């Protein structure tokens, strides 16, 4: 079977602060239903910041391998292109990244009553930030302004 590469040249990728190896574009935020649809791009062979998912995430791997790592950096799971996963909130911290090539993964994030979606941690498991539903609304509005300019 031939290998096709997803053409992302028309996508406006954003950086999430100073965090390396991760870019995103927000496709939509449904405020009433509290659902955000986001594409994440994970660098090949790298791991992003340690974090916990605090909301339900539905994911679909568009390109590459979506790799999940334990907090110690050991490989936990590999999700190949075409994989669909439903992942509930979890207190277990992990890292994510791309495989041999960058990974592009569609996330449909389903916020609960709490605003928190992701808790970001340092290597000593200390909280360094929270990405909440309101954060995604703000980032989405900023993205729309940037695209209109």
C-alpha angles and dihedrals in degrees: 000000000000119000115239124195119215109242106228098166092112093053118099103224120203131198120234101229112290095325109131128222096026134095129169144187121197112224098185144342118207102198096185095051092033094231125139123191113205137170113216123195115204119197118245114265094000137108126223128221119305110261148155125232108232096180138046112278126195110195136189120187107226098177138007126352121314104215125197120200134195117244089264091058098255117137113261104173142354119211112193127210110294095029117140118198135178110205122184123210112287136190089212110104119222145160129233134205149147128279125225089327130029115282125226113199130182112220123193102194117201111200119208126209089291117079095224118104103162132013112208117213137191122230090272090057092251116143114254099171149338128231107209134183089258088054090057091049090053093046091048092052091048090049091053091051091049092050092049093053 
